[in-house]
Amino acid sequence: MLKSPDDLAALAEFHCVLLRGLPGTGKSTLAQRLALEHGFIHLEADHHFVVDGVYRFDPARVADAHAIVARDALAALQAGRRVVVANTHVRLWEMAAVIGAARLANRSFCVVECTGTWPNVHDVPAEAMRRMRERWEPLPAEFGAVSFSISAD
């Protein structure tokens, strides 16, 4: 469980940190902390759904948003920067482009499974959450996933 700044420092040893979890599990919060405290570039598909400061999810643009994240991750990693990518990554293949970017750039990466339980900031409907839970694919053991929670204390 990641709870202290020392735990975040351990993640800062990687060039690319992929965060996965359902909405409301703390992905964006952890990504923001890694960016602020350790200089990571924070990338996530949700950033591409903010229009005039308002989040407007458009399912027709999901593939494009993920492609842009992978492209930006590769460019940053090739330039020697560190990135944190915060997306649900419900299915394992959804991480493939970013993992491929890290491998192509010859940079280290880790996958962190976020397990917090807060209200999701985008008001994802309960039915959509249920469908995501049903489709969830666990990480293979070789990924060495790190489970974490962020506490308010």
PLY file of the C-alpha trace (Angstrom):
ply
format ascii 1.0
element vertex 153
property float x
property float y
property float z
element edge 152
property int vertex1
property int vertex2
end_header
0.00 0.00 0.00
1.38 3.39 -0.96
0.68 5.87 1.80
3.74 7.99 2.45
5.99 10.33 0.43
8.66 7.62 0.60
6.33 5.32 -1.33
5.93 7.96 -4.02
9.70 8.33 -4.16
9.91 4.60 -4.97
7.62 5.17 -7.97
9.79 8.13 -9.00
12.58 5.65 -9.77
10.68 4.62 -12.91
10.58 6.56 -16.17
6.97 5.59 -16.90
4.28 4.87 -14.32
0.98 3.49 -15.61
-1.92 3.91 -13.23
-5.00 1.75 -13.67
-8.23 1.51 -11.76
-11.92 2.22 -11.89
-13.19 5.79 -11.64
-12.82 7.10 -8.08
-9.83 4.95 -7.14
-7.29 7.80 -6.91
-5.50 7.62 -10.27
-5.63 11.32 -11.07
-4.76 12.29 -7.50
-1.67 10.08 -7.49
-0.68 11.30 -10.97
-0.98 14.92 -9.84
1.23 14.21 -6.82
3.87 12.50 -8.96
3.84 15.46 -11.33
4.01 18.07 -8.56
6.43 16.32 -6.21
8.64 14.41 -8.66
8.43 16.23 -12.00
6.47 13.65 -14.00
4.46 14.69 -17.03
0.85 13.79 -16.19
-1.04 12.29 -19.13
-4.54 10.87 -19.25
-7.26 10.46 -21.83
-9.73 12.42 -19.67
-7.70 15.59 -20.26
-8.88 15.51 -23.88
-12.55 15.70 -22.85
-12.30 19.06 -21.10
-13.87 21.79 -23.24
-13.88 25.36 -21.93
-13.05 24.04 -18.46
-15.93 21.54 -18.43
-15.55 17.75 -18.69
-17.60 16.50 -21.65
-17.10 12.80 -22.29
-17.56 11.81 -25.93
-17.32 8.05 -26.58
-16.58 8.73 -30.25
-13.29 10.39 -29.24
-12.00 7.75 -26.79
-9.67 6.00 -29.25
-8.21 9.34 -30.38
-7.65 10.47 -26.78
-5.77 7.25 -25.95
-3.70 7.51 -29.14
-2.69 11.07 -28.24
-1.67 9.96 -24.74
0.50 7.15 -26.17
2.07 9.54 -28.72
2.81 12.14 -26.04
4.21 9.49 -23.70
6.58 8.23 -26.39
7.75 11.75 -27.26
8.36 12.61 -23.60
10.17 9.34 -22.87
12.37 9.72 -25.95
13.24 13.23 -24.74
14.36 11.79 -21.39
11.32 12.97 -19.42
9.32 10.86 -16.98
5.60 10.28 -17.49
2.69 9.10 -15.41
-0.32 7.85 -17.38
-3.62 7.67 -15.47
-6.36 5.80 -17.33
-8.80 3.08 -16.30
-6.97 0.41 -18.36
-9.77 -2.06 -17.61
-8.50 -4.44 -20.29
-4.81 -5.30 -20.42
-4.50 -4.43 -24.13
-5.48 -0.84 -23.26
-2.02 -0.39 -21.71
-0.17 -1.87 -24.70
0.58 1.39 -26.54
2.08 3.11 -23.49
4.06 0.01 -22.47
5.24 -0.19 -26.08
6.29 3.46 -25.91
8.35 2.81 -22.77
9.98 -0.23 -24.37
10.64 1.60 -27.65
12.28 4.46 -25.73
14.21 1.88 -23.65
12.78 3.30 -20.40
11.70 1.53 -17.22
8.01 1.27 -16.40
5.72 -0.05 -13.72
1.99 -0.60 -13.45
0.14 0.55 -10.34
-3.35 -0.70 -9.59
-5.31 1.97 -7.76
-7.87 0.70 -5.26
-9.17 3.75 -3.40
-12.90 4.32 -2.93
-13.89 7.94 -3.45
-16.75 9.41 -5.46
-15.62 9.62 -9.09
-15.15 13.18 -10.24
-16.80 12.62 -13.63
-20.07 11.21 -12.26
-19.71 7.94 -14.14
-23.14 6.25 -13.90
-23.49 3.16 -11.70
-24.35 0.99 -14.72
-21.16 2.01 -16.52
-19.16 1.28 -13.35
-20.77 -2.18 -13.14
-19.82 -2.93 -16.77
-16.22 -1.84 -16.11
-16.01 -4.10 -13.04
-17.28 -7.04 -15.09
-14.68 -6.44 -17.84
-11.77 -5.89 -15.41
-8.72 -8.01 -16.26
-6.22 -8.64 -13.48
-2.55 -8.04 -14.17
-0.38 -11.07 -14.82
2.06 -11.72 -11.96
5.05 -10.75 -14.11
3.90 -7.12 -14.07
4.47 -6.90 -10.32
1.51 -4.57 -9.79
1.62 -2.28 -6.80
-1.66 -1.77 -4.98
-2.16 1.54 -3.19
-4.63 3.79 -1.46
-4.43 7.48 -0.67
-5.72 8.38 2.76
-6.94 11.79 3.83
-4.81 11.73 6.98
0 1
1 2
2 3
3 4
4 5
5 6
6 7
7 8
8 9
9 10
10 11
11 12
12 13
13 14
14 15
15 16
16 17
17 18
18 19
19 20
20 21
21 22
22 23
23 24
24 25
25 26
26 27
27 28
28 29
29 30
30 31
31 32
32 33
33 34
34 35
35 36
36 37
37 38
38 39
39 40
40 41
41 42
42 43
43 44
44 45
45 46
46 47
47 48
48 49
49 50
50 51
51 52
52 53
53 54
54 55
55 56
56 57
57 58
58 59
59 60
60 61
61 62
62 63
63 64
64 65
65 66
66 67
67 68
68 69
69 70
70 71
71 72
72 73
73 74
74 75
75 76
76 77
77 78
78 79
79 80
80 81
81 82
82 83
83 84
84 85
85 86
86 87
87 88
88 89
89 90
90 91
91 92
92 93
93 94
94 95
95 96
96 97
97 98
98 99
99 100
100 101
101 102
102 103
103 104
104 105
105 106
106 107
107 108
108 109
109 110
110 111
111 112
112 113
113 114
114 115
115 116
116 117
117 118
118 119
119 120
120 121
121 122
122 123
123 124
124 125
125 126
126 127
127 128
128 129
129 130
130 131
131 132
132 133
133 134
134 135
135 136
136 137
137 138
138 139
139 140
140 141
141 142
142 143
143 144
144 145
145 146
146 147
147 148
148 149
149 150
150 151
151 152
